[in-house]
Amino acid sequence: MTRSARVILLLFVAWTAFVWISRISNTLRSTTESTGGKVVSTVLSILMLALAVAVLTVLVRGWAGPVGAGSIRALRLAAVVTIVVWAVRVPQIVFLDDDPTHGAGFKIVHAVLGLISILFALGLRRVAASPSHRPMPSSASAS
């Protein structure tokens, strides 16, 4: 795995951990969010953190040698889920959030969080699509 690929993966992991650990903390401290809302927020956060752990696993394995097809699928999955989550969440926050404590600043910050997350996810897709990261065919399937 190239140095730039490792940097992209590391940045995705660090950013994703920052965003979703912060979300769990905010959810647990919220006095305005319903119990159901807290459960949904926490489950989504745990899912996103699990994807970050999967990317971290690919990063560690990539340091040791070539990555396999499963690793490439994990990168693609993390990228797609991240893009979908933020493509849904940003419009929800900007247009549908009627909490009076969530003003323009709150909405702008979350739009920026989403944009940065999507950019990192696109970086993951680029790493996964790179010819230098495609797994080599096995000798059994090459015949």
C-alpha positions as CSV (number, residue, x, y, z in Angstrom):
1,M,0.0,0.0,0.0
2,T,1.4,3.4,-1.0
3,R,2.1,6.1,1.6
4,S,-0.6,8.3,0.2
5,A,-3.2,5.4,0.5
6,R,-2.1,4.9,4.1
7,V,-2.6,8.6,4.9
8,I,-6.0,8.6,3.3
9,L,-7.1,5.6,5.3
10,L,-5.6,7.0,8.6
11,L,-7.4,10.4,8.0
12,F,-10.7,8.6,7.3
13,V,-10.4,6.6,10.5
14,A,-9.4,9.5,12.7
15,W,-12.1,11.8,11.3
16,T,-14.8,9.2,11.5
17,A,-13.8,8.4,15.1
18,F,-13.9,12.1,16.0
19,V,-17.3,12.7,14.4
20,W,-19.1,9.7,15.7
21,I,-17.6,9.5,19.2
22,S,-18.6,13.2,19.5
23,R,-22.1,12.2,18.4
24,I,-22.4,9.5,21.0
25,S,-21.3,12.0,23.7
26,N,-23.7,14.6,22.5
27,T,-26.5,12.1,22.4
28,L,-25.9,10.9,25.9
29,R,-25.9,14.4,27.2
30,S,-28.9,15.6,25.3
31,T,-32.0,16.7,27.2
32,T,-34.1,17.4,24.1
33,E,-33.6,14.2,22.1
34,S,-36.2,11.4,22.7
35,T,-35.2,8.0,23.9
36,G,-35.9,6.6,20.4
37,G,-33.8,9.3,18.8
38,K,-31.0,8.5,21.2
39,V,-31.1,4.8,20.4
40,V,-31.1,5.5,16.6
41,S,-28.2,8.0,16.9
42,T,-26.2,5.6,19.1
43,V,-26.7,2.6,16.8
44,L,-25.8,4.7,13.7
45,S,-22.7,6.0,15.5
46,I,-21.6,2.5,16.5
47,L,-22.1,1.3,12.9
48,M,-19.9,4.2,11.6
49,L,-17.3,3.4,14.2
50,A,-17.3,-0.3,13.2
51,L,-16.6,0.8,9.6
52,A,-13.7,2.9,10.9
53,V,-12.3,-0.1,12.7
54,A,-12.7,-2.1,9.4
55,V,-10.7,0.6,7.6
56,L,-8.1,0.6,10.3
57,T,-7.8,-3.2,9.9
58,V,-7.2,-2.7,6.2
59,L,-4.6,-0.1,7.0
60,V,-2.7,-2.4,9.4
61,R,-2.9,-5.3,6.9
62,G,-1.8,-3.1,4.1
63,W,1.4,-2.2,6.0
64,A,2.4,-5.8,6.0
65,G,1.7,-6.6,2.4
66,P,-0.8,-6.5,-0.4
67,V,-4.5,-6.2,0.5
68,G,-7.0,-8.8,-0.4
69,A,-10.4,-8.7,-2.1
70,G,-12.1,-8.6,1.3
71,S,-10.1,-5.5,2.3
72,I,-11.1,-3.7,-1.0
73,R,-14.7,-4.6,-0.3
74,A,-14.4,-3.2,3.2
75,L,-13.0,0.1,1.9
76,R,-15.8,0.4,-0.7
77,L,-18.5,-0.4,1.9
78,A,-17.1,2.2,4.3
79,A,-17.0,4.8,1.5
80,V,-20.6,4.1,0.3
81,V,-22.1,4.0,3.7
82,T,-20.4,7.2,4.7
83,I,-21.6,9.0,1.6
84,V,-25.2,7.7,2.0
85,V,-25.4,8.6,5.7
86,W,-24.3,12.2,5.0
87,A,-26.3,12.5,1.9
88,V,-29.4,11.8,4.1
89,R,-28.3,13.5,7.3
90,V,-27.2,16.9,5.9
91,P,-30.6,17.7,4.2
92,Q,-32.4,16.4,7.3
93,I,-30.4,18.7,9.6
94,V,-30.5,21.7,7.3
95,F,-34.1,21.5,6.2
96,L,-36.1,19.3,8.6
97,D,-34.5,20.1,12.0
98,D,-37.0,22.3,13.9
99,D,-35.2,22.3,17.2
100,P,-35.1,26.0,18.2
101,T,-31.6,25.6,19.7
102,H,-30.2,24.5,16.3
103,G,-29.6,27.7,14.5
104,A,-27.7,28.5,11.3
105,G,-24.3,27.9,12.9
106,F,-25.3,24.4,14.0
107,K,-26.6,23.6,10.5
108,I,-23.5,25.0,8.8
109,V,-21.2,23.0,11.1
110,H,-23.0,19.8,10.3
111,A,-23.0,20.5,6.6
112,V,-19.2,21.0,6.8
113,L,-18.8,17.8,8.9
114,G,-20.8,15.9,6.2
115,L,-18.8,17.5,3.3
116,I,-15.4,16.6,4.9
117,S,-16.7,13.0,5.6
118,I,-17.8,12.6,2.0
119,L,-14.4,13.9,0.8
120,F,-12.6,11.3,2.9
121,A,-15.0,8.6,1.7
122,L,-14.2,9.5,-1.9
123,G,-10.5,9.1,-1.0
124,L,-11.3,5.6,0.2
125,R,-13.0,4.8,-3.1
126,R,-10.0,6.1,-4.9
127,V,-7.7,3.9,-2.9
128,A,-10.0,0.9,-3.4
129,A,-10.1,1.5,-7.2
130,S,-6.4,2.0,-7.6
131,P,-4.7,-0.7,-9.8
132,S,-1.9,-1.0,-7.2
133,H,-4.4,-2.1,-4.6
134,R,-6.3,-4.7,-6.6
135,P,-5.8,-8.2,-5.3
136,M,-3.7,-10.5,-7.5
137,P,-5.7,-13.4,-9.0
138,S,-5.0,-16.8,-7.4
139,S,-3.2,-19.4,-9.4
140,A,-6.3,-21.6,-9.3
141,S,-8.5,-19.0,-11.0
142,A,-5.7,-18.0,-13.5
143,S,-5.9,-21.2,-15.4
